[in-house]
């Protein structure tokens, strides 16, 4: 990745406004090229951001910042000239420990958050009305996940204080509800969980858990049956440590896929996996393996134009020590490739715990990925991999100097 200082120096030398300039060089032969946009400068402990696009291609990020005992929940939106607008959703002592964001079919945002008292709250369509969805959320490892299914219904989950208890979040036109979703058995603690809905409207969960045995950590999966009754669940894998999990639904066939990382302390081996249900069974693929780096939190999404999976993940290089953001993607030849997005990020929050990246694809016209994450200086950033620009005639001089202003879209590169 080209540093901010170098990018700034080139822009100044060219006499061009900084926010108009893309980093030098273009992607070739399908290689992602990342353009970094700062959502918020350093100024408080920021929670895990959640990135979502509306169907017009406008990205938004939900996040919270803690400063001097005051938590503030925000939804930030990127405008047509590349600027970010910030809407303060809620503020106060322990106002927001974890946030979530999703758009319905009418482009109306739902922002949800968990406060320090275990209340799950939500706001619909920028109304300023804060609905108390539920109480009793886990505040030690706050887990919150929301999205909209194909029918436009809000589907989400959060974890309760009792071991293994998962609760749902639903909404129709801003009328929120919650009830027990399922209980994972044999669990001492749910460390993280994610939910997705398949094309038949049934929900599926992946969780990172501490088993009752106290030995290692496990990736547990659970699926909703089409009739009333308990959800079947399974410990998919167990390792000394499981640092990250992700789940999503392939938009082309409706099948569910997972991503997760494992770490073996005896061999210092970290692995990144991708697994997808093929209609009969889960097919698991080892995407990466390393003894010189540890893979931490992940997020899984699909390119909406071709259904290819992609994974954003954090990587801690052991020597020389570095915390990096990496993008793994399946290319046209069905081979996994990787791209370094940022070579200096902040994996852990100053408040404790991992701070995961958030990956999403623009679904307006040509699909392209973006990742929200926390940089090393504690700023909140979104890295975009936009399509190759179609330069206007007036940019020929800039191209000769290795500079290109974003001026159009072409077909997806990967």
N, C-alpha and C positions, 0 to 999 in steps of 0.2 A: 504494500500500500504506500502511496506517495504521501509524505507528511503534510500536515496543514501548513507548516512554515514554507515548504517548497512551493506548494500550490499558491500560497499568498504572494510569494515573491514573483512567480511567473505572471500572476494576474496583474500585479502592480506594474511590472515592467511593460505589460501590454496595454496598460492604461484602461483596464476594463473593470466594471463592478464585480466584486468578489462573488456575489450570490448568483451571477450569470454564468460563471465559469465551471465547466466540468474538469475533472482531473485530466492531465495530459495523457495522450495515447488512447487508442481505441481497442476494443476487444477484437480479437481475430480468431477464426476457426472455433467459434463457440465458447471462448474463454470469457467468463463473467468479468465485467469492469465495474467497479464500485464507486459510486458518487456519494460522498458523505454529507449529510445535512444535520446541523445541530438544532435540536428541538429546544433544549434548555441548557444554559450555562451552569457550571458548578454552583451549588448553594444549598446544601442540605442532603440528607441521606435519602436516596431515591429507591423506591420499591421496584420490583420486576415490572418492566413496561409491557403493555399489551398493544399490539399493532393490528389494525383492521382497515380494510378499504371499503368504501361504499361502492355502489355499482356504477358510479360515474368516474371511478378511478381516483378519488380523493382519499389520501391516507389520514388516519387519525391514530393517536396514541393515548391510552389511559395510563395514568401513573400517579403515584403519591410521593410527596416530599416531606420529610420530617426535619424541622428546624426549631431549636429551643423549646422542645416539648409540644409543638404545634404541628399537627399533620394536615396537609392539604391535598385533596384529591382533585386532579385535573383531567380534562380531555383537551388535547392539543390537536389542531387541524392544520394541515399544510395547504396554503392558498395558491391561487393560480400564478403568482409571481415568485413562488418559492419561499415565501415567508410563513412562519408558524404563528397561529393565533391560539391563545390559551384561555380556556374557560374554567374558572374555579367552580368545581361542583360542590365541594364540602370542605369545611375547615374547622379545626378545634383540637383539643387534647385527644390523642389516640383516635383521630377521625378516620384514618385509613391505613391499614397495614398491608392490604393486598387489593388490587383492582382488577376489573375485567371489562371488556368492551365488545359489542357486536352491533351490526346494523340489520334492521329488518328489510323487507322487500320494498318498503316505501322510503328507504334511506334514513329512517329515524334511528338515532343511536340509543342504545341502552348501556348505561354505565353502572356497574355494580362494585361494591367494595365491602370489606370486612373491617370493622373498627376494633380497637383494643379491648372492648367489653364483650366481644363475641357476637355483635349484631351484624347481620347481613343486610345491607341497604342497597337501594337501587334508585336510579333516576331515569325516566323515560322521555326521550325527545326534547332534551334541554328545557324541561318544564320548570325546574327549580323545586319540584316536589320530591322529597326524599321519602321513599316507601321503606318501611321496616319489613323486610321479607321474612326474616327468621331470627331467632336467638340461638345461643348455644354453639356457635362455631368455634372450632379449635383456633386458639390464638398463639399457641406454641409453634405450630407449623401450619400457618394459615393457608388453606387451599381453596381456590375459587376458579371456576371455569364456566364460561357461557358462550353460546353460539346459537345461530338460527338454523333450523332444519329446512328441508326443501319446501315444506308447507308454510314456512314463514313463522313457525312457532319458536319461542325462546326456550332453549334447553340448556341447563347448567347443573353444576354440582358444587357442594362444599362439604367439608368434613366436620363431624361433631367431636365432642370431647371424649366420648366413649370409644374404646379401641375398635377400629374397623367400621364405624358407622359413617355412611355416606347419605347425604340428603340432596334432593333435587331442587332446582329453581325453575319455575315456569312463569309465563306471562302471556296475556292476550290483551293487546292494546294498552299496555301499561298497568294492567291489573295483575300484580305479582302473587305467586303462591309458592308454597314449599311443603314437602312431605318427605317421609323416609324413602330413600331410594333402594338401598340394600345394605347389608352388613357383611363385610369380609371376615370370614372365620379364621381363627388361628393367628390373629394379628395383634401384636403388642402396640404398634403405632403406625399410622399412615403418614409417611413423610411428604408425599406429593401424590396427586391424582389428576387425570385428565379425562374428558368425556367427549365422545363424538356420536353422531346419529347417522345411521345408514339410510339408504334410499327408501327403505320400507318404513322408516320412522322409528325404528328400534334403537335403543341407546347401548353404547359399549364404553367400558371404562378400562383404563390402564392405571395402575397404582405402583408407587415405589414404597415398600413397606419394611418394617422391622418385624420379623416373625416372633411369635411367643417364645420360640426356642432360644432367642437371643443370639443365634449364630448367623452372622452375615446379614445380608439384605436381599430382598426378593422383588422381582417384577411380577405383579399379579394382574390377571385379566379377568373381566366379568362381563357378561352379556345379558341383556334384557330379553326374556321370552315374550312371545306374542300373546300369552295368556297370563292370568294372575298367578303369582307364585314366586318363590325365591329365585334369585339370579344364580346360575351356575358360575363358579369361579375356579381359577387354576393358577398355581404358581408356575409361571412360564420358565423362569430361570432364577437361580440363586447364586450370589457371588459374595466375596468379602465386602464389597461396596457397590452400590448402584447409585450413580450420581444424577442421572437424567432419564426422563421418559417423555414420550410424545405419542399422540394418536390423532388420526385424521381419516377422512373418507375420500377415496378416489372419486373425483367428479365424473369420470368416464364410465365406470362400471358399478359404483356404489359399494364396493368392497372396502373393508376397514384395514388400515395398516398401522404399524407401530414403529417407533424408534426408541432405543434405549442404550445406555452405556453400562459397562461392568468394569470392575477393577479387581485384580488378583494380587494380594499383597506379597505372596511368596515369590512370585516371578516378576513383580512390578509391571504387570501387563494390563494395559487399558484397551478396551474394545468398544467399537461402535457398531450397533446392529440395526438392520431394517428388516421388518417382517410384515408380510401381507397375506391376508386370507385369499386363497385362490378359488374359493367355492367349495373346497373339500377340506383343506387344512391350512394352517399358517406355514408359509414358506419363509424361513429366516435366512438372511444374508449377512455375513460379516463384512461390513463396509470398510473398516479400518482396524488395525491393531498396532500398538506401540508399546515399547518398553522405555522410551525416552520422554514420553508425554502422557498426561492424564486427561481423559475426556470427561468433561463435567456436564452441565445442563444442556438439554437439546430442545428443539422444536421442529415438528414435522409439518410440511405443507405440500400441496400438489400444484404443479403448473396447470392452470385451468385451461390452457389451450391444447395441451397434449396428454395430460394425465401423468406426466412423469413426476416422481417424488423428489423432494429436496429436504435437506436437514441442515438447520443452523445449529452449531454446537460450539461450546467453549473448550479451549485446549490450553492446558498449563504445561509449558515446556520446562523440563527439569533443569537443564543446563545448556546455555545460560538461561536463568529463570525468566520466563515471559508468560503473560496471559494474553491469549489470542482469540479472536472470533473467526470461525471457519465455516464455509458453506460447502456442503457435499451435495452432489446432484447426479442423477442418472442421465447419461447422454443418449444421443440417438442410436448408438451402437449397444445400448443396454449395459454400459460400463459405468461404474461409479467414479466420478472425478471430484476433486476438491479445489477450492479457491480460497485464498487467504483474504479475508474481508478487512480486518484491522489487527495489527500486530501488537497493540497495547491497549487492553481493555481492563475493566474491573469485574472480576468474577464474583467476588463476595461483597455483600453489603456491609457498610460500617456498623449497621445494627445487628449483624450476624446472619449467617445462612447464605446459601447460594442465591444468585440473582440471575435468572434465566433470560436468554434472548427471546424475541418473539418474531417469527417468520410469517409473512403473508404474501400472496400474489395479487397484483392488480387484475381485476377481471373486466376492465373496460377496454374493449378492443384487443390489442396485443397483450398477452399476459407476461408480466415480469415481476421478479421477487424484490422484496425489501425486508430489512431486518432492523428491529428496534433493540438497542442495547445500551449499556453504560460504559463510557470510555474511561480510560485510566485516570483522567482528571476529574472524574465524577460528573461529567456532563452527560445529558441524555441525547443520544444520536439515533438517526435512522440512516442506514446505508441502502442505497438504491442501485439496482443493476438494470438501468433502462435499456430499451432497444437501441440499436445503432442509430445515431442521429442521421437525418437526411439534411445535409448542410445547404444553406441558401447560397446563391452566388457571391454575396458580400462577405462570406466567411472564408473565401479561398485563401486570403492572406493569413488568417488565423491558423488554418490547417497547415500551411507551410511552416508555421512556427510551432506546430504540435499542439495547438489549442483549438477546441471546438466548442461553440455555444450550442446548447440543446435547442434544436429547431424543428424536430419532427420525430416520427416513429417509423420503424420498419418492422419487418417480421422478426419474431423471436429468434435469437441466435442459437440457443442450445439445441 
